[in-house]
Amino acid sequence: MRTKLILSFLLLTCFVAFSREKNLEKPKKQDITVDEKGLIKICVMYPFSEGKTFNMEYYETKHMPMVAGFLGANLVKYTIEKGLSSGIPNQALPFMAIGTFYVKSLSEYQAAVAPNRDAIRADFANYTNVTPVILVSEVVK
């Protein structure tokens, strides 16, 4: 009886130890990235400066959806980023916000934005007093 009890205890201890080792293994990296290679990326960056303002709620709920609507099926996705700090300690925040559109075709993007440029620019006053910096690039990886 004592031998069975000791053997059961050893088996249980080994089982618990093995279970913990399995749980401590590094989790497998999940590939959740979207293949963006070849897409055109339009970054609209709003530089930070003393006295400048930015209404993130309006930008998120009104301005970006409005522009996204102009882009139609050419738009793959868009993102909105809120600036938190500089990458260098004790340095000023470079951008208050960045809005990014990922589109399939630059020419289709330009064709969609051109007739709506005045409406897009007029809407700036509803959320910021900053003139944005715009960078158009191609995603290579």
N, CA, C and O atoms as CSV, one atom per row, in Angstrom:
chain,resi,resn,atom,element,x,y,z
A,1,MET,N,N,0.828,-1.190,0.000
A,1,MET,CA,C,0.000,0.000,0.000
A,1,MET,C,C,0.876,1.258,0.000
A,1,MET,O,O,0.629,2.214,-0.735
A,2,ARG,N,N,1.896,1.222,0.843
A,2,ARG,CA,C,2.803,2.362,0.924
A,2,ARG,C,C,3.532,2.572,-0.403
A,2,ARG,O,O,3.751,3.713,-0.810
A,3,THR,N,N,3.904,1.510,-1.070
A,3,THR,CA,C,4.592,1.594,-2.353
A,3,THR,C,C,3.675,2.206,-3.413
A,3,THR,O,O,4.111,3.030,-4.217
A,4,LYS,N,N,2.413,1.803,-3.409
A,4,LYS,CA,C,1.460,2.362,-4.356
A,4,LYS,C,C,1.273,3.851,-4.117
A,4,LYS,O,O,1.172,4.632,-5.064
A,5,LEU,N,N,1.226,4.240,-2.858
A,5,LEU,CA,C,1.057,5.642,-2.511
A,5,LEU,C,C,2.263,6.461,-2.973
A,5,LEU,O,O,2.097,7.545,-3.533
A,6,ILE,N,N,3.460,5.955,-2.743
A,6,ILE,CA,C,4.681,6.647,-3.165
A,6,ILE,C,C,4.739,6.725,-4.695
A,6,ILE,O,O,5.060,7.770,-5.260
A,7,LEU,N,N,4.425,5.612,-5.351
A,7,LEU,CA,C,4.428,5.581,-6.809
A,7,LEU,C,C,3.402,6.560,-7.374
A,7,LEU,O,O,3.701,7.255,-8.345
A,8,SER,N,N,2.210,6.637,-6.800
A,8,SER,CA,C,1.174,7.572,-7.246
A,8,SER,C,C,1.657,9.008,-7.055
A,8,SER,O,O,1.456,9.862,-7.918
A,9,PHE,N,N,2.300,9.261,-5.905
A,9,PHE,CA,C,2.810,10.598,-5.631
A,9,PHE,C,C,3.878,10.991,-6.659
A,9,PHE,O,O,3.872,12.120,-7.149
A,10,LEU,N,N,4.794,10.073,-6.989
A,10,LEU,CA,C,5.849,10.359,-7.961
A,10,LEU,C,C,5.267,10.605,-9.349
A,10,LEU,O,O,5.699,11.515,-10.056
A,11,LEU,N,N,4.300,9.802,-9.733
A,11,LEU,CA,C,3.665,9.989,-11.034
A,11,LEU,C,C,2.941,11.335,-11.105
A,11,LEU,O,O,3.013,12.034,-12.116
A,12,LEU,N,N,2.252,11.686,-10.036
A,12,LEU,CA,C,1.547,12.962,-9.993
A,12,LEU,C,C,2.542,14.122,-10.060
A,12,LEU,O,O,2.303,15.098,-10.772
A,13,THR,N,N,3.649,14.027,-9.330
A,13,THR,CA,C,4.680,15.067,-9.332
A,13,THR,C,C,5.272,15.221,-10.723
A,13,THR,O,O,5.448,16.344,-11.195
A,14,CYS,N,N,5.583,14.119,-11.386
A,14,CYS,CA,C,6.127,14.169,-12.749
A,14,CYS,C,C,5.119,14.796,-13.712
A,14,CYS,O,O,5.490,15.588,-14.578
A,15,PHE,N,N,3.845,14.439,-13.557
A,15,PHE,CA,C,2.814,14.977,-14.424
A,15,PHE,C,C,2.691,16.489,-14.254
A,15,PHE,O,O,2.613,17.222,-15.240
A,16,VAL,N,N,2.674,16.957,-13.002
A,16,VAL,CA,C,2.568,18.395,-12.731
A,16,VAL,C,C,3.795,19.126,-13.278
A,16,VAL,O,O,3.659,20.185,-13.892
A,17,ALA,N,N,4.986,18.571,-13.062
A,17,ALA,CA,C,6.209,19.202,-13.550
A,17,ALA,C,C,6.203,19.273,-15.081
A,17,ALA,O,O,6.571,20.298,-15.656
A,18,PHE,N,N,5.786,18.188,-15.738
A,18,PHE,CA,C,5.734,18.167,-17.193
A,18,PHE,C,C,4.718,19.188,-17.713
A,18,PHE,O,O,4.972,19.868,-18.708
A,19,SER,N,N,3.579,19.293,-17.045
A,19,SER,CA,C,2.556,20.247,-17.452
A,19,SER,C,C,3.077,21.670,-17.339
A,19,SER,O,O,2.819,22.491,-18.219
A,20,ARG,N,N,3.802,21.975,-16.279
A,20,ARG,CA,C,4.350,23.324,-16.107
A,20,ARG,C,C,5.383,23.631,-17.179
A,20,ARG,O,O,5.424,24.747,-17.696
A,21,GLU,N,N,6.222,22.651,-17.522
A,21,GLU,CA,C,7.223,22.874,-18.569
A,21,GLU,C,C,6.547,23.189,-19.887
A,21,GLU,O,O,6.990,24.081,-20.611
A,22,LYS,N,N,5.489,22.478,-20.209
A,22,LYS,CA,C,4.768,22.723,-21.460
A,22,LYS,C,C,4.185,24.132,-21.466
A,22,LYS,O,O,4.217,24.814,-22.490
A,23,ASN,N,N,3.650,24.572,-20.318
A,23,ASN,CA,C,3.050,25.898,-20.235
A,23,ASN,C,C,4.097,27.004,-20.264
A,23,ASN,O,O,3.785,28.134,-20.639
A,24,LEU,N,N,5.337,26.699,-19.874
A,24,LEU,CA,C,6.383,27.707,-19.850
A,24,LEU,C,C,7.089,27.847,-21.189
A,24,LEU,O,O,7.882,28.769,-21.379
A,25,GLU,N,N,6.807,26.933,-22.125
A,25,GLU,CA,C,7.418,27.046,-23.444
A,25,GLU,C,C,7.015,28.366,-24.077
A,25,GLU,O,O,5.926,28.881,-23.822
A,26,LYS,N,N,7.901,28.913,-24.906
A,26,LYS,CA,C,7.585,30.163,-25.599
A,26,LYS,C,C,6.354,29.965,-26.471
A,26,LYS,O,O,6.238,28.974,-27.193
A,27,PRO,N,N,5.440,30.921,-26.393
A,27,PRO,CA,C,4.280,30.800,-27.281
A,27,PRO,C,C,4.730,30.957,-28.731
A,27,PRO,O,O,5.658,31.707,-29.035
A,28,LYS,N,N,4.061,30.243,-29.601
A,28,LYS,CA,C,4.399,30.329,-31.014
A,28,LYS,C,C,3.960,31.678,-31.546
A,28,LYS,O,O,2.864,32.152,-31.246
A,29,LYS,N,N,4.824,32.291,-32.340
A,29,LYS,CA,C,4.523,33.595,-32.911
A,29,LYS,C,C,3.402,33.435,-33.933
A,29,LYS,O,O,3.473,32.608,-34.842
A,30,GLN,N,N,2.385,34.237,-33.756
A,30,GLN,CA,C,1.270,34.211,-34.696
A,30,GLN,C,C,1.505,35.261,-35.756
A,30,GLN,O,O,1.859,36.397,-35.441
A,31,ASP,N,N,1.316,34.900,-36.983
A,31,ASP,CA,C,1.481,35.843,-38.075
A,31,ASP,C,C,0.139,36.511,-38.329
A,31,ASP,O,O,-0.734,35.951,-38.992
A,32,ILE,N,N,-0.014,37.729,-37.784
A,32,ILE,CA,C,-1.280,38.439,-37.929
A,32,ILE,C,C,-1.137,39.643,-38.851
A,32,ILE,O,O,-2.048,40.466,-38.945
A,33,THR,N,N,0.003,39.751,-39.533
A,33,THR,CA,C,0.200,40.890,-40.418
A,33,THR,C,C,-0.570,40.697,-41.711
A,33,THR,O,O,-0.760,39.580,-42.192
A,34,VAL,N,N,-0.996,41.794,-42.245
A,34,VAL,CA,C,-1.666,41.806,-43.545
A,34,VAL,C,C,-0.578,42.051,-44.576
A,34,VAL,O,O,0.300,42.885,-44.352
A,35,ASP,N,N,-0.612,41.358,-45.681
A,35,ASP,CA,C,0.389,41.579,-46.713
A,35,ASP,C,C,0.124,42.935,-47.352
A,35,ASP,O,O,-0.828,43.101,-48.114
A,36,GLU,N,N,0.981,43.899,-47.031
A,36,GLU,CA,C,0.809,45.260,-47.518
A,36,GLU,C,C,1.806,45.608,-48.613
A,36,GLU,O,O,1.766,46.714,-49.152
A,37,LYS,N,N,2.699,44.685,-48.951
A,37,LYS,CA,C,3.721,44.968,-49.952
A,37,LYS,C,C,3.076,45.422,-51.255
A,37,LYS,O,O,2.130,44.811,-51.750
A,38,GLY,N,N,3.617,46.517,-51.797
A,38,GLY,CA,C,3.114,47.046,-53.054
A,38,GLY,C,C,2.006,48.079,-52.903
A,38,GLY,O,O,1.665,48.775,-53.859
A,39,LEU,N,N,1.443,48.178,-51.697
A,39,LEU,CA,C,0.400,49.186,-51.493
A,39,LEU,C,C,1.019,50.579,-51.438
A,39,LEU,O,O,2.201,50.740,-51.134
A,40,ILE,N,N,0.218,51.556,-51.730
A,40,ILE,CA,C,0.621,52.952,-51.612
A,40,ILE,C,C,0.140,53.428,-50.246
A,40,ILE,O,O,-1.006,53.200,-49.859
A,41,LYS,N,N,1.037,54.090,-49.530
A,41,LYS,CA,C,0.752,54.544,-48.174
A,41,LYS,C,C,0.799,56.074,-48.157
A,41,LYS,O,O,1.816,56.677,-48.499
A,42,ILE,N,N,-0.299,56.683,-47.760
A,42,ILE,CA,C,-0.373,58.133,-47.667
A,42,ILE,C,C,-0.440,58.487,-46.187
A,42,ILE,O,O,-1.438,58.222,-45.517
A,43,CYS,N,N,0.638,59.091,-45.686
A,43,CYS,CA,C,0.695,59.501,-44.280
A,43,CYS,C,C,0.434,60.998,-44.190
A,43,CYS,O,O,1.130,61.800,-44.811
A,44,VAL,N,N,-0.567,61.359,-43.417
A,44,VAL,CA,C,-0.896,62.756,-43.192
A,44,VAL,C,C,-0.497,63.040,-41.743
A,44,VAL,O,O,-1.164,62.608,-40.803
A,45,MET,N,N,0.618,63.784,-41.585
A,45,MET,CA,C,1.222,63.972,-40.268
A,45,MET,C,C,1.010,65.398,-39.786
A,45,MET,O,O,1.239,66.355,-40.525
A,46,TYR,N,N,0.576,65.529,-38.552
A,46,TYR,CA,C,0.267,66.821,-37.961
A,46,TYR,C,C,1.344,67.180,-36.944
A,46,TYR,O,O,1.340,66.659,-35.829
A,47,PRO,N,N,2.278,68.078,-37.322
A,47,PRO,CA,C,3.392,68.418,-36.434
A,47,PRO,C,C,2.920,69.069,-35.127
A,47,PRO,O,O,1.971,69.854,-35.107
A,48,PHE,N,N,3.608,68.719,-34.050
A,48,PHE,CA,C,3.336,69.329,-32.748
A,48,PHE,C,C,4.054,70.672,-32.660
A,48,PHE,O,O,5.190,70.820,-33.110
A,49,SER,N,N,3.376,71.629,-32.080
A,49,SER,CA,C,3.973,72.931,-31.817
A,49,SER,C,C,3.148,73.585,-30.714
A,49,SER,O,O,1.935,73.387,-30.647
A,50,GLU,N,N,3.795,74.359,-29.854
A,50,GLU,CA,C,3.081,75.050,-28.780
A,50,GLU,C,C,1.939,75.871,-29.372
A,50,GLU,O,O,2.102,76.552,-30.384
A,51,GLY,N,N,0.793,75.793,-28.725
A,51,GLY,CA,C,-0.362,76.558,-29.163
A,51,GLY,C,C,-1.188,75.899,-30.247
A,51,GLY,O,O,-2.260,76.399,-30.591
A,52,LYS,N,N,-0.719,74.796,-30.791
A,52,LYS,CA,C,-1.473,74.096,-31.830
A,52,LYS,C,C,-2.434,73.111,-31.175
A,52,LYS,O,O,-2.150,72.574,-30.104
A,53,THR,N,N,-3.566,72.878,-31.820
A,53,THR,CA,C,-4.592,72.011,-31.255
A,53,THR,C,C,-4.966,70.894,-32.233
A,53,THR,O,O,-4.737,70.989,-33.438
A,54,PHE,N,N,-5.545,69.842,-31.673
A,54,PHE,CA,C,-5.987,68.714,-32.494
A,54,PHE,C,C,-7.122,68.012,-31.762
A,54,PHE,O,O,-6.953,67.579,-30.622
A,55,ASN,N,N,-8.278,67.898,-32.412
A,55,ASN,CA,C,-9.441,67.237,-31.833
A,55,ASN,C,C,-9.497,65.802,-32.380
A,55,ASN,O,O,-10.011,65.560,-33.472
A,56,MET,N,N,-8.966,64.875,-31.609
A,56,MET,CA,C,-8.863,63.480,-32.044
A,56,MET,C,C,-10.237,62.849,-32.263
A,56,MET,O,O,-10.416,62.073,-33.202
A,57,GLU,N,N,-11.194,63.168,-31.420
A,57,GLU,CA,C,-12.523,62.562,-31.569
A,57,GLU,C,C,-13.145,62.942,-32.915
A,57,GLU,O,O,-13.683,62.083,-33.614
A,58,TYR,N,N,-13.073,64.219,-33.277
A,58,TYR,CA,C,-13.626,64.653,-34.558
A,58,TYR,C,C,-12.875,63.986,-35.714
A,58,TYR,O,O,-13.483,63.512,-36.674
A,59,TYR,N,N,-11.561,63.958,-35.605
A,59,TYR,CA,C,-10.728,63.362,-36.650
A,59,TYR,C,C,-11.098,61.894,-36.872
A,59,TYR,O,O,-11.207,61.428,-38.006
A,60,GLU,N,N,-11.288,61.183,-35.764
A,60,GLU,CA,C,-11.601,59.750,-35.831
A,60,GLU,C,C,-13.018,59.471,-36.312
A,60,GLU,O,O,-13.243,58.525,-37.067
A,61,THR,N,N,-13.963,60.279,-35.884
A,61,THR,CA,C,-15.363,59.975,-36.189
A,61,THR,C,C,-15.925,60.693,-37.413
A,61,THR,O,O,-16.924,60.257,-37.984
A,62,LYS,N,N,-15.285,61.795,-37.818
A,62,LYS,CA,C,-15.828,62.570,-38.942
A,62,LYS,C,C,-14.854,62.695,-40.124
A,62,LYS,O,O,-15.171,62.289,-41.242
A,63,HIS,N,N,-13.675,63.255,-39.865
A,63,HIS,CA,C,-12.777,63.581,-40.979
A,63,HIS,C,C,-12.258,62.337,-41.707
A,63,HIS,O,O,-12.407,62.221,-42.923
A,64,MET,N,N,-11.662,61.426,-40.977
A,64,MET,CA,C,-11.083,60.242,-41.643
A,64,MET,C,C,-12.148,59.402,-42.350
A,64,MET,O,O,-11.908,58.963,-43.474
A,65,PRO,N,N,-13.315,59.158,-41.741
A,65,PRO,CA,C,-14.347,58.424,-42.487
A,65,PRO,C,C,-14.803,59.165,-43.748
A,65,PRO,O,O,-15.121,58.538,-44.758
A,66,MET,N,N,-14.834,60.513,-43.685
A,66,MET,CA,C,-15.226,61.287,-44.860
A,66,MET,C,C,-14.233,61.050,-46.003
A,66,MET,O,O,-14.629,60.749,-47.129
A,67,VAL,N,N,-12.948,61.191,-45.700
A,67,VAL,CA,C,-11.927,60.997,-46.730
A,67,VAL,C,C,-11.939,59.550,-47.215
A,67,VAL,O,O,-11.829,59.301,-48.415
A,68,ALA,N,N,-12.070,58.604,-46.304
A,68,ALA,CA,C,-12.130,57.187,-46.683
A,68,ALA,C,C,-13.283,56.938,-47.652
A,68,ALA,O,O,-13.157,56.133,-48.575
A,69,GLY,N,N,-14.389,57.616,-47.447
A,69,GLY,CA,C,-15.533,57.476,-48.346
A,69,GLY,C,C,-15.221,57.952,-49.760
A,69,GLY,O,O,-15.720,57.383,-50.731
A,70,PHE,N,N,-14.405,58.984,-49.878
A,70,PHE,CA,C,-14.007,59.474,-51.205
A,70,PHE,C,C,-13.144,58.441,-51.934
A,70,PHE,O,O,-13.168,58.373,-53.163
A,71,LEU,N,N,-12.388,57.640,-51.190
A,71,LEU,CA,C,-11.425,56.711,-51.801
A,71,LEU,C,C,-12.063,55.430,-52.322
A,71,LEU,O,O,-11.487,54.756,-53.176
A,72,GLY,N,N,-13.221,55.093,-51.830
A,72,GLY,CA,C,-13.961,53.941,-52.341
A,72,GLY,C,C,-13.210,52.627,-52.274
A,72,GLY,O,O,-12.503,52.357,-51.302
A,73,ALA,N,N,-13.362,51.802,-53.314
A,73,ALA,CA,C,-12.794,50.451,-53.353
A,73,ALA,C,C,-11.273,50.447,-53.452
A,73,ALA,O,O,-10.650,49.413,-53.212
A,74,ASN,N,N,-10.665,51.570,-53.797
A,74,ASN,CA,C,-9.200,51.656,-53.856
A,74,ASN,C,C,-8.590,51.575,-52.455
A,74,ASN,O,O,-7.440,51.164,-52.304
A,75,LEU,N,N,-9.350,51.962,-51.434
A,75,LEU,CA,C,-8.868,51.962,-50.058
A,75,LEU,C,C,-8.823,50.543,-49.508
A,75,LEU,O,O,-9.823,49.826,-49.539
A,76,VAL,N,N,-7.660,50.141,-49.003
A,76,VAL,CA,C,-7.512,48.836,-48.365
A,76,VAL,C,C,-7.813,48.969,-46.878
A,76,VAL,O,O,-8.559,48.167,-46.316
A,77,LYS,N,N,-7.233,49.984,-46.242
A,77,LYS,CA,C,-7.485,50.257,-44.827
A,77,LYS,C,C,-6.937,51.629,-44.500
A,77,LYS,O,O,-6.189,52.219,-45.279
A,78,TYR,N,N,-7.323,52.130,-43.327
A,78,TYR,CA,C,-6.693,53.342,-42.825
A,78,TYR,C,C,-6.445,53.201,-41.337
A,78,TYR,O,O,-7.123,52.439,-40.648
A,79,THR,N,N,-5.465,53.944,-40.852
A,79,THR,CA,C,-5.129,53.924,-39.434
A,79,THR,C,C,-5.048,55.354,-38.921
A,79,THR,O,O,-4.820,56.297,-39.678
A,80,ILE,N,N,-5.240,55.486,-37.623
A,80,ILE,CA,C,-5.138,56.776,-36.942
A,80,ILE,C,C,-4.227,56.581,-35.746
A,80,ILE,O,O,-4.425,55.672,-34.940
A,81,GLU,N,N,-3.217,57.449,-35.639
A,81,GLU,CA,C,-2.274,57.360,-34.532
A,81,GLU,C,C,-2.263,58.664,-33.757
A,81,GLU,O,O,-2.321,59.750,-34.334
A,82,LYS,N,N,-2.186,58.538,-32.444
A,82,LYS,CA,C,-2.088,59.697,-31.559
A,82,LYS,C,C,-0.661,59.753,-31.036
A,82,LYS,O,O,-0.186,58.794,-30.427
A,83,GLY,N,N,0.025,60.865,-31.267
A,83,GLY,CA,C,1.392,61.015,-30.798
A,83,GLY,C,C,1.462,61.036,-29.286
A,83,GLY,O,O,0.650,61.690,-28.631
A,84,LEU,N,N,2.434,60.319,-28.723
A,84,LEU,CA,C,2.607,60.270,-27.277
A,84,LEU,C,C,3.910,60.926,-26.816
A,84,LEU,O,O,3.931,61.668,-25.834
A,85,SER,N,N,4.987,60.641,-27.535
A,85,SER,CA,C,6.273,61.213,-27.145
A,85,SER,C,C,7.252,61.081,-28.296
A,85,SER,O,O,6.981,60.432,-29.306
A,86,SER,N,N,8.385,61.709,-28.113
A,86,SER,CA,C,9.467,61.584,-29.085
A,86,SER,C,C,10.189,60.271,-28.820
A,86,SER,O,O,10.078,59.705,-27.732
A,87,GLY,N,N,10.913,59.798,-29.792
A,87,GLY,CA,C,11.725,58.600,-29.587
A,87,GLY,C,C,12.979,58.896,-28.778
A,87,GLY,O,O,13.676,57.976,-28.351
A,88,ILE,N,N,13.268,60.174,-28.565
A,88,ILE,CA,C,14.432,60.602,-27.794
A,88,ILE,C,C,13.934,61.244,-26.503
A,88,ILE,O,O,13.134,62.178,-26.552
A,89,PRO,N,N,14.395,60.756,-25.341
A,89,PRO,CA,C,13.936,61.322,-24.065
A,89,PRO,C,C,14.157,62.835,-23.995
A,89,PRO,O,O,15.159,63.362,-24.479
A,90,ASN,N,N,13.203,63.503,-23.388
A,90,ASN,CA,C,13.242,64.952,-23.152
A,90,ASN,C,C,13.225,65.789,-24.428
A,90,ASN,O,O,13.599,66.961,-24.403
A,91,GLN,N,N,12.801,65.207,-25.525
A,91,GLN,CA,C,12.650,65.949,-26.776
A,91,GLN,C,C,11.159,66.175,-27.024
A,91,GLN,O,O,10.320,65.387,-26.587
A,92,ALA,N,N,10.848,67.243,-27.721
A,92,ALA,CA,C,9.455,67.571,-28.018
A,92,ALA,C,C,8.807,66.507,-28.890
A,92,ALA,O,O,9.466,65.849,-29.696
A,93,LEU,N,N,7.527,66.357,-28.714
A,93,LEU,CA,C,6.721,65.451,-29.529
A,93,LEU,C,C,6.778,65.921,-30.978
A,93,LEU,O,O,6.437,67.073,-31.249
A,94,PRO,N,N,7.199,65.069,-31.927
A,94,PRO,CA,C,7.290,65.533,-33.312
A,94,PRO,C,C,5.929,65.706,-33.994
A,94,PRO,O,O,5.730,66.663,-34.742
A,95,PHE,N,N,4.995,64.786,-33.740
A,95,PHE,CA,C,3.685,64.848,-34.383
A,95,PHE,C,C,2.586,64.589,-33.354
A,95,PHE,O,O,2.695,63.692,-32.518
A,96,MET,N,N,1.531,65.390,-33.433
A,96,MET,CA,C,0.382,65.198,-32.541
A,96,MET,C,C,-0.439,64.001,-32.987
A,96,MET,O,O,-0.985,63.262,-32.168
A,97,ALA,N,N,-0.518,63.822,-34.299
A,97,ALA,CA,C,-1.333,62.746,-34.859
A,97,ALA,C,C,-0.845,62.420,-36.261
A,97,ALA,O,O,-0.227,63.240,-36.940
A,98,ILE,N,N,-1.146,61.184,-36.672
A,98,ILE,CA,C,-0.838,60.750,-38.040
A,98,ILE,C,C,-2.017,59.913,-38.525
A,98,ILE,O,O,-2.433,58.956,-37.873
A,99,GLY,N,N,-2.536,60.293,-39.672
A,99,GLY,CA,C,-3.568,59.496,-40.330
A,99,GLY,C,C,-2.946,58.853,-41.555
A,99,GLY,O,O,-2.264,59.522,-42.331
A,100,THR,N,N,-3.175,57.564,-41.734
A,100,THR,CA,C,-2.554,56.843,-42.845
A,100,THR,C,C,-3.605,56.085,-43.646
A,100,THR,O,O,-4.435,55.360,-43.097
A,101,PHE,N,N,-3.544,56.276,-44.956
A,101,PHE,CA,C,-4.406,55.526,-45.876
A,101,PHE,C,C,-3.535,54.553,-46.653
A,101,PHE,O,O,-2.464,54.926,-47.133
A,102,TYR,N,N,-3.983,53.314,-46.782
A,102,TYR,CA,C,-3.324,52.310,-47.619
A,102,TYR,C,C,-4.237,52.084,-48.820
A,102,TYR,O,O,-5.381,51.653,-48.676
A,103,VAL,N,N,-3.710,52.382,-50.007
A,103,VAL,CA,C,-4.517,52.248,-51.221
A,103,VAL,C,C,-3.788,51.367,-52.233
A,103,VAL,O,O,-2.578,51.160,-52.148
A,104,LYS,N,N,-4.553,50.859,-53.185
A,104,LYS,CA,C,-3.994,49.981,-54.213
A,104,LYS,C,C,-3.306,50.767,-55.324
A,104,LYS,O,O,-2.305,50.314,-55.879
A,105,SER,N,N,-3.839,51.938,-55.649
A,105,SER,CA,C,-3.350,52.688,-56.802
A,105,SER,C,C,-3.200,54.169,-56.465
A,105,SER,O,O,-4.130,54.799,-55.964
A,106,LEU,N,N,-2.011,54.718,-56.748
A,106,LEU,CA,C,-1.778,56.137,-56.516
A,106,LEU,C,C,-2.621,56.987,-57.459
A,106,LEU,O,O,-3.187,58.000,-57.048
A,107,SER,N,N,-2.704,56.583,-58.705
A,107,SER,CA,C,-3.475,57.389,-59.665
A,107,SER,C,C,-4.959,57.408,-59.290
A,107,SER,O,O,-5.614,58.439,-59.443
A,108,GLU,N,N,-5.497,56.297,-58.807
A,108,GLU,CA,C,-6.901,56.273,-58.372
A,108,GLU,C,C,-7.089,57.131,-57.121
A,108,GLU,O,O,-8.112,57.800,-56.971
A,109,TYR,N,N,-6.099,57.110,-56.224
A,109,TYR,CA,C,-6.148,57.958,-55.031
A,109,TYR,C,C,-6.206,59.431,-55.447
A,109,TYR,O,O,-7.055,60.187,-54.975
A,110,GLN,N,N,-5.295,59.823,-56.335
A,110,GLN,CA,C,-5.237,61.217,-56.779
A,110,GLN,C,C,-6.520,61.630,-57.488
A,110,GLN,O,O,-7.005,62.747,-57.306
A,111,ALA,N,N,-7.072,60.721,-58.299
A,111,ALA,CA,C,-8.321,61.014,-59.013
A,111,ALA,C,C,-9.490,61.184,-58.039
A,111,ALA,O,O,-10.398,61.976,-58.291
A,112,ALA,N,N,-9.469,60.449,-56.939
A,112,ALA,CA,C,-10.550,60.546,-55.955
A,112,ALA,C,C,-10.423,61.798,-55.091
A,112,ALA,O,O,-11.425,62.412,-54.726
A,113,VAL,N,N,-9.189,62.169,-54.769
A,113,VAL,CA,C,-8.972,63.307,-53.884
A,113,VAL,C,C,-9.122,64.641,-54.615
A,113,VAL,O,O,-9.643,65.600,-54.045
A,114,ALA,N,N,-8.676,64.712,-55.853
A,114,ALA,CA,C,-8.666,65.982,-56.600
A,114,ALA,C,C,-10.003,66.732,-56.559
A,114,ALA,O,O,-10.010,67.909,-56.196
A,115,PRO,N,N,-11.117,66.117,-56.910
A,115,PRO,CA,C,-12.377,66.877,-56.907
A,115,PRO,C,C,-12.902,67.172,-55.489
A,115,PRO,O,O,-13.830,67.964,-55.321
A,116,ASN,N,N,-12.310,66.537,-54.483
A,116,ASN,CA,C,-12.766,66.712,-53.104
A,116,ASN,C,C,-11.767,67.491,-52.244
A,116,ASN,O,O,-11.960,67.637,-51.037
A,117,ARG,N,N,-10.713,67.982,-52.867
A,117,ARG,CA,C,-9.640,68.670,-52.140
A,117,ARG,C,C,-10.161,69.833,-51.300
A,117,ARG,O,O,-9.775,69.978,-50.140
A,118,ASP,N,N,-11.028,70.657,-51.868
A,118,ASP,CA,C,-11.549,71.813,-51.133
A,118,ASP,C,C,-12.348,71.381,-49.902
A,118,ASP,O,O,-12.219,71.991,-48.841
A,119,ALA,N,N,-13.167,70.340,-50.030
A,119,ALA,CA,C,-13.953,69.846,-48.888
A,119,ALA,C,C,-13.033,69.288,-47.803
A,119,ALA,O,O,-13.265,69.501,-46.613
A,120,ILE,N,N,-11.989,68.574,-48.220
A,120,ILE,CA,C,-11.042,68.001,-47.259
A,120,ILE,C,C,-10.325,69.124,-46.510
A,120,ILE,O,O,-10.234,69.096,-45.282
A,121,ARG,N,N,-9.823,70.098,-47.241
A,121,ARG,CA,C,-9.101,71.217,-46.613
A,121,ARG,C,C,-10.017,72.064,-45.732
A,121,ARG,O,O,-9.610,72.500,-44.655
A,122,ALA,N,N,-11.232,72.296,-46.177
A,122,ALA,CA,C,-12.175,73.093,-45.390
A,122,ALA,C,C,-12.491,72.424,-44.058
A,122,ALA,O,O,-12.773,73.101,-43.069
A,123,ASP,N,N,-12.444,71.091,-44.034
A,123,ASP,CA,C,-12.754,70.352,-42.810
A,123,ASP,C,C,-11.628,70.447,-41.777
A,123,ASP,O,O,-11.867,70.189,-40.597
A,124,PHE,N,N,-10.418,70.808,-42.184
A,124,PHE,CA,C,-9.297,70.939,-41.242
A,124,PHE,C,C,-9.677,71.823,-40.054
A,124,PHE,O,O,-9.360,71.500,-38.909
A,125,ALA,N,N,-10.353,72.932,-40.326
A,125,ALA,CA,C,-10.710,73.889,-39.270
A,125,ALA,C,C,-11.593,73.275,-38.188
A,125,ALA,O,O,-11.673,73.805,-37.080
A,126,ASN,N,N,-12.254,72.166,-38.498
A,126,ASN,CA,C,-13.109,71.503,-37.511
A,126,ASN,C,C,-12.334,70.681,-36.486
A,126,ASN,O,O,-12.889,70.310,-35.452
A,127,TYR,N,N,-11.062,70.391,-36.754
A,127,TYR,CA,C,-10.320,69.564,-35.802
A,127,TYR,C,C,-8.894,70.021,-35.507
A,127,TYR,O,O,-8.284,69.526,-34.559
A,128,THR,N,N,-8.341,70.954,-36.295
A,128,THR,CA,C,-6.959,71.361,-36.021
A,128,THR,C,C,-6.656,72.747,-36.570
A,128,THR,O,O,-7.358,73.263,-37.440
A,129,ASN,N,N,-5.591,73.333,-36.036
A,129,ASN,CA,C,-5.072,74.583,-36.575
A,129,ASN,C,C,-3.644,74.363,-37.081
A,129,ASN,O,O,-2.831,75.287,-37.098
A,130,VAL,N,N,-3.357,73.139,-37.489
A,130,VAL,CA,C,-2.043,72.725,-37.980
A,130,VAL,C,C,-2.127,72.426,-39.473
A,130,VAL,O,O,-3.109,71.852,-39.944
A,131,THR,N,N,-1.101,72.817,-40.207
A,131,THR,CA,C,-0.986,72.420,-41.604
A,131,THR,C,C,-0.246,71.086,-41.637
A,131,THR,O,O,0.890,71.008,-41.167
A,132,PRO,N,N,-0.858,70.045,-42.176
A,132,PRO,CA,C,-0.216,68.734,-42.151
A,132,PRO,C,C,0.932,68.607,-43.152
A,132,PRO,O,O,1.016,69.336,-44.140
A,133,VAL,N,N,1.804,67.655,-42.855
A,133,VAL,CA,C,2.868,67.246,-43.765
A,133,VAL,C,C,2.408,65.919,-44.351
A,133,VAL,O,O,2.003,65.023,-43.610
A,134,ILE,N,N,2.465,65.783,-45.675
A,134,ILE,CA,C,1.967,64.567,-46.318
A,134,ILE,C,C,3.122,63.838,-46.996
A,134,ILE,O,O,3.905,64.429,-47.740
A,135,LEU,N,N,3.205,62.546,-46.721
A,135,LEU,CA,C,4.221,61.691,-47.327
A,135,LEU,C,C,3.512,60.567,-48.067
A,135,LEU,O,O,2.697,59.853,-47.483
A,136,VAL,N,N,3.817,60.408,-49.340
A,136,VAL,CA,C,3.273,59.309,-50.132
A,136,VAL,C,C,4.425,58.357,-50.411
A,136,VAL,O,O,5.472,58.770,-50.910
A,137,SER,N,N,4.229,57.074,-50.087
A,137,SER,CA,C,5.296,56.095,-50.266
A,137,SER,C,C,4.706,54.761,-50.711
A,137,SER,O,O,3.492,54.560,-50.699
A,138,GLU,N,N,5.602,53.858,-51.101
A,138,GLU,CA,C,5.194,52.503,-51.463
A,138,GLU,C,C,5.692,51.552,-50.397
A,138,GLU,O,O,6.851,51.626,-49.990
A,139,VAL,N,N,4.828,50.660,-49.938
A,139,VAL,CA,C,5.217,49.667,-48.939
A,139,VAL,C,C,6.079,48.615,-49.639
A,139,VAL,O,O,5.637,47.987,-50.601
A,140,VAL,N,N,7.308,48.425,-49.154
A,140,VAL,CA,C,8.201,47.440,-49.773
A,140,VAL,C,C,8.292,46.155,-48.966
A,140,VAL,O,O,8.706,45.125,-49.499
A,141,LYS,N,N,7.929,46.187,-47.742
A,141,LYS,CA,C,7.922,44.964,-46.923
A,141,LYS,C,C,6.961,45.127,-45.773
A,141,LYS,O,O,6.805,44.212,-44.965
